[in-house]
């Protein structure tokens, strides 16, 4: 076992170095500990034996940050060794620790797989397919828990009961509506393929949900000015990159997904503009390259961006040097310098909302605002009115006719 395992470890290290990873200390240490476990138990390396070792070194539910990182290194070691042994280790990738929850019934799994293939054939976005699988799996698991293991036994009433669960009571109407749309599409697919006959289950999916109006959160003028002036830049190795990303959201209202996917070719330095196809709407948008945004991008690209073949603007600052994976961490880290009063939320979306609200406060027409933030429906910007105190005061209704008689409230 010893020679075979050591050969596998050395081969895997060589692969890791090919990915641009310079230090393999954590990997080597994990391999040494795994080797001791295999030798003590007279075992050959396999994914099964590796997972058995992981179960014994798992620190438990309440892990410290150090324990979490250590366990993550060990888990990555096992998975990379297993992939390399199977001849499938071709890229450095993320190994997600949470696995997708799927139904157990064979028939349900079959329909789920068929529908997933249909979405792939229609070239739907991976995010769309992922959400559909999550929604449909949840519904099929609900059926299993209700004792329904065949779609032939599902009744319209079962669909209605599904949406009366507590998990939907706490969800916003738009979120429930998205679930309903995904489920309706799946049930229509089953009806078209003949999996369910003469039941019209798709019609039983609710279409109307109570509208919920909320007051949106935006940055305070103080926080907004600090970001624009560069006084809020946190001290980190990625500060220049993060500042450019934050300005794209705050000054131009660009969505997080579009910032992460932005290409170098999207920036027209000569004509001082940025144009790209939006990930969400698939519509091309062209925005002015404001001086402070342009300067931040130029500083990052010329002085701090890793020199790689990847044409994506924003790159990881650690090997492997490739496009950043969409994550809330950049905004959370950057906005952590503000207190909750100046920054009620720590994500990219509050920057986009602040941008749109600022335009509304400056009397910019709704059509221009919706075009600037890439919204198709001009009415979608009405939500930003709630953050415009001046105009909201003009909407206040008089109390004439319902005056309060109590003297302490007059």
N, C-alpha and C positions, 0 to 999 in steps of 0.2 A: 504493500500500500504506500509506503513512505516515498519510494522513488516516483511512482506514478503521480502521487499528489504533489510532490515538489515540482515535477515537470509541468503539471497543470498550472500551478501557481506562477512559475516563471513565464510560461506562455501567456498567461493572463496579464502579468505585469508588462510584458512587451506590448500587448494590445493596448493597455491603458496609456502607455507612453506615446503610442501612435495617435491617440486621441488628443494629445497636447497636454496631458496631465504630467507635471514634473515631479511631484512628490507622491510617493506611494506608501508613506509610513503607516497610515491608518490601515491600509489594505494588508500590508505585510504583518502587522501586529495581530490583526484579526485572523490571518491565515495560521500564524503560530499557535494561537489559542485553539483554533479549530483542529489543527493537526494533533495537539495533545489529547483532545477529546476523542478523536477517531482512533488514535493508538491505544488509549486506555480501554476503549470498548471494542477493539479489534474490528473496526469498521472500515469499509471503503468509502470514498467520498461519493455522495449522491445528493440530489436536492432533498430527498426525504430525510437522510441522515443530517444534512445541513440544517433543515428546519427543526429537527429534533434537538440539535445543539442550541439553536436560537431560542427554543422554548425554555431551555434550562438557564440561559443567561439573561432572559428577559427580566428587567428590574421590577416589573409590576405595573399597576395602573397609574399610580401617582409618581411619575418620573420627573426628576429635575431636568433642567435644560441640558446639563452635561451628560446625564444618563440617556436622555433622548438621542443626543448626537452620537454617543458611543454605540448605542443599540442600532442606530441607523447605519453606521459604518459597517458593523458586523453583518447586518442583513444584506447590505449592498454586496459585501464580499461573497456571501453564499450565492446570491443570485447571479453575480458576474461569473463566478467559477462554474456554476451550472450551465449558464448560457455558452461559455467558451467550450466547455466539455461537449456540448451538443452542436458546436460549430455555428452558433447564432449570435456571437458577440461581435457586432459590426459597428456599433456607435455607442457613445457615452450617453446614457439616458437616465431619466428619473424613474425610480421604482416606487410607485405609490403604495402606501401601506394600507389604505382602505380599498377593499375590493367591492365591486359592484354587487348589490344584493339582487338576486334573480329568483323567480319562482322555481319550485322543485318538480311540479307536475310535468311529465313528458310532453303532453299535448300543448300546455301553455308555453313551454320552452320552444317547441317547434314553431308555433305561430309567431313568437317573439323573434326568432331567428329569420323567418321568412319576411317579416315586416322590416327588419333591419336591413336585409339584402335589398328590398325594394327601395328603401331610402338611399342606400349606396348607389343603386342603379340610376336613381334620379339625380345623383350627384349633389345631394344635400350636404351642407356644411357639417363638419365633425361635431361642432357644438350642438347643432340641431338634432343630430342622430343621438348624441349622448343624452340630451334632455328627454327625447322621445322614449328611449330605452328605460330611463329612470321612472318616467311617469307611468308607462305601460306595465313595467315590472311591479310597481307599487299597486296598481289595480289588480293584476293577476295574483299577487300575493294576498291581497284582500279577499279575493274570491276563494283562494285555498283555505284561508283562515275561517271563511264562512261555510266551508264544506263543499264548495263548488269546484270540481276538478275537470269539468268539461264545459266548453263554451256553449254547447247545445242546451245546457241546463240554466244558462244565464237568462234572467228576465229583466224587462225595463226597470222594474222596481229595485233590482239589485244595483243598477247604475245610479239611481237617485239616492239610495242609501249610502253609496260610496262617498258622495259629496256632502253628506251630513256629518261626517266624522269630525272630531275636534280639531284635527290638523288643518282642516279647511276653514274652520271658524276663525282661527287666529291669522289666517293669511289675508293679504290685501286682495281686493277683487281682481286686479290685473293679473296677479299671480295665479289665482284660481282659474281665471279665464284662459291662461296659457295652458294649464293642466287639461282643462276641458277640451281645448282645441286639439291637443296631441291625442287625447283618448278618443275623441270623435273621429279623427283621421284613421286611427287603428281599427276602430269598430267598422268604419266604412270599408276598409280594406278586407276585413273578414266577410262582410256581406257581399262584396264584389267577387270574392274567390269562392263563395258558397260554403264557407266554414260555418256560418250561421244563416238560417233560412227563415224567411217570413217573421222576423222579429223586430226589425228596424231598431236595433239597439242604439244606433248612432243618434236617433231622434230623441232618445231619452236623456242624452247628455245636456245639462243646463246651458243656456245661451246667454241669459241675462243675470248679472250679479249686481248687488247693491253698490253704487258708486261711492267711493270714499275719498273725500277731499282732505288733504293734509297741508299744513303750512311747512314749506320747504326750509331747509337750513342752508345758509350761505356764510361765507367768511365775513368777519368784521372788516371795516375799512382799514383798520390798523394792520390786521394780518395780511390783507390783500396788498397793501402798500409795501409791507416788509418783504413779501415774496417778489414783487415787481422790482424793488430796488436791490434785491440780492442780500438783504440783511438777515434773512431767515435760513440761509443755506446751512444745513447741519455739517458738522465735521465728520467726513467719511471719505473713503477712497473713491467712492462713486458720486461725490457731491456735484461735480460739474455736469455729469451725465444726467443725474436726477433733476437738477435745476432746469435743464433744457426740456426735460419731459414735463415737468410741472408747469412751465411757462406755456407749453403748447396747449395744455388743458385750460389754464387760467386766462390766457390772453387771446386764444383763438377758439376755445370751446371744443376742442377735438376730443372725441371719445377715447377712452383708455385702449380699447382694442385697436384703434387706428394708429395710436401713438406707437404701440409695440410693433405693429406690422409695417410702419413707415419705411420706405426705401430711400436710398440716397438720391435716386433719380426723381423722386417726388418733389425735391426742392429745386426750384428754378431761381438760382442766385441772380442771374442777369435781369430777369423781370420781377424779382422780389415777390415770389408767390410760392405757395405749396398746393399741390393738387394730388388727389389720390381717390381711389374707389373705396367707399366706406364699407367696412366689413358687415355692418348691420343691414344697411339698405341697398347695397350693391350699386349705389348712385355715385357718380363722380362729383367731387366738390373741389372748388378752387378758392383758396383763402390768401389774403395778403400776408407777406412775410414781414411782420413788424420788426423794427430795428432791434429792440431788446431780445426778441425771440431769435432773430437771425444771428445776432452776436453770440448768444448762448449756444446755439447750434454750431456755429463756426468754431468757437473755443473748444467745444467738446470733440468735434470731428477732427480738427487739425492737431490738437494737443493731447487728448486723452483717450480717444477711441482706439481700441486695439487694431492693429493692421491685419485684417483678415480678408478673405475673398468674399465673405458674406456681404451682400449689398444692403442688408437691413441696417437702419441708422443706429439703433441702440443695441449694443453688444454686451455680453457678460464680461466682467472684469477679472474673472478667474477662468482658468482652463476647465473644460474646453471652451475656446472663444467662439461663441456663436450667438445667434439672436436671443434676446431675453425672452423668457417664457412669461406670458401675461400673468401678472400677480399684483395683489394690492400692496405688497411690501414697500415699493418705492414711495408711494404717497404716504403710507403710514409712517415710514421712517422720517420723511421730509417734514410732515405736518406735526410730528410729535413735539416740536419745540413750542407749540402754542397751547394755551389752556383751553378748556371746553367752551369758555365764553367767546373767545375769538375764533375758535374752530370747533364747532359742535360735532363734526364728523371728521374722520381721518381716511379719506379715500379720494380717488380721482373725480368722483361724480360731484362732490361739493365744489370743486374748482370749475367745472362746467356749468353748474347752476349759478355760481357767482358771476361768471361771464355773461350768461343770458340775462340775469337780473340786472346787471349793470347796464346792458343795452336798453332794457325796458325803462330803467330810471332816466335814461338820457333821451327818451322819446323816440327811440328807433322803431320804425314800423314793425308790426308782428311778422309780416312776410319776410322782411330782411333778417329778423332774428332767427326765424325758423330755417331760412336758407343758410345762415351762418353756422348754425349748430347741426345742420344736416337732417332736420326734421322734414318729413313729407307733408304733414298736416300743419298749417299755420296756427290752428287752434291749440296745438299741443303746447304752445308757449304760455298759455293762459295761467298755468300752474305757477309761473314765476311772479305773477302779480301779487301773490301772498307775501312776498319778501319786499315789496315796494310799499313801505309804510305810508308815504305821502298820498299815493293814489288809493290805498286801502281806506284811509281816513275819509276820502271823498265818497266812499261807498257806504259809509255808516248811515243807518236809518234812524230817524227821529223817534222818540218815545211818546210822541203825542197820542193820547188816547189810552195809553197803558202806564200812566204816571204812577210812581210808587208813593203811597201815602205815608210811609214811615219816615219820620223826620231825620233819622240818622243816615238814611240813604239818599236824601234829596240833594 
